[in-house]
Amino acid sequence: MTAQPGKGSPDPAAAPFRTGGRPASRRQPGSHEQLLAIGAAAARAGVTERALRYYQQLGLLTPCASTPGGMRRYSEEDLARVARIRQLQDLLGLNLDEIAVVLRSEDRMTQIRHAYHREQTTDAEREELAAESHRVQQELRATVQAKRQAIDSFLADLDARTARARHLVGQMTAGRPDAGAHDERRTRSGRPRDPDLEPRVLAAALRVYAEAGWSGFSFEAVARRAGVGKAPLYLRWQSKEDLLLAALSAHTSTMPIQDSGSLRDDLTEYARRLLQGKSTPEGWAFLRIYLEASVNPALHARFSGEIANPHIDGARAVLHRAIERGDLPAETPVDLLLDTLYGAIISWMTRSPGDQRAGPADDPGRYAGRIVDFVLGRLPSPEHRPI
């Protein structure tokens, strides 16, 4: 059955706050856009069908269309809105009522922005829109500030109770000449810290994420895969985002690009490490985080800013130094060179059958050399290509 889009919306400039879960100026889905049934949409968004219905009931989300029989249909914009709801829950700890306030404010800001840039809008109307924009953002800040004050109050109370407990322990142990020695003996006789725990947990985190994605990633799942209790994970990482990013960072640190002065050798070693690292089950976690960027945009942004971009910047710097030495032509497209190198490796990961991947994985240096020779052989001014 064909999904029917909703009716047209009023002028964004005059539209009041809506409770329908989307701005009045929202784009209608195109005739060729793939719309999802509720089950597929829930799986893509990493939530349950019940959660999608609940979001609609609360006015947080309105499906972009429905079939003649009343079956909901969801677009990519709907999925992005679900990701925003989850981000506000995870990032700020907002409840659904508070999220409704945030979304209504953001929707109104979208309407104001569109109205402000219309050619028909007069200067006087723009002045009114700018004043309303300022008011809406102040109200939104007040909502977030109230949440922050509640958290600060809770922390202050917790600190006071911690101080009272510390004082009580100090009073109870005062006057015991051997108290410190007893504590030291008890510490020495306790269970020793496992030096392999963190590497084991980080490897397990990558495997769990590669196999189950963000919806199946949790402290419990990682602890179970690593064969450890959950307590050490909660002590080391404040959130599952921090745990996953720590795992991705540790894996990336094993694949640096060297700068020995021999460009071909450096690129070949870099490609070899990439092939070796990406051929493991853990390596698929990196593909997964790019594929799930729309599911958790905040996590993807942190991954890009903290891990991916600095890593690529390091590779880019090595190539620029090669240009300065004259090992590469001055007009070398550095970003295109790296894109070709990364693309060859990703293509090998995703398109080659398992038996064809086995060869490069067993001897990554040989295949890496072939990739590098191909990339360098396609550069401009081949007579300046490094030997």
Secondary structure, 3 states (H helix, E strand, C coil): CCCEECCCCCCCCCCCCCCCCCCCCCCCCCCCCCCECHHHHHHHHCCCHHHHHHHHHCCCCCCCEECCCCCEEECHHHHHHHHHHHHHHHHHCCCHHHHHHHHHHHHHHHHHHHHHCCCCCCHHHHHHHHHHHHHHHHHHHHHHHHHHHHHHHHHHHHHHHHHHHHHHHHHHHCCCCCHHHHHHHHHHHCCCCCCCHHHHHHHHHHHHHHHHCHHHCCHHHHHHHHCCCCHHHHHHCCCHHHHHHHHHHHHHCCCCCCCCCCHHHHHHHHHHHHHHHHCCHHHHHHHHHHHCCCCCHHHHHHHHHHHHHHHHHHHHHHHHHHHHHCCCCCCCCHHHHHHHHHHHHHHHHHHCCHHHHHHHHHCHHHHHHHHHHHHHHCCCCHHHCCC
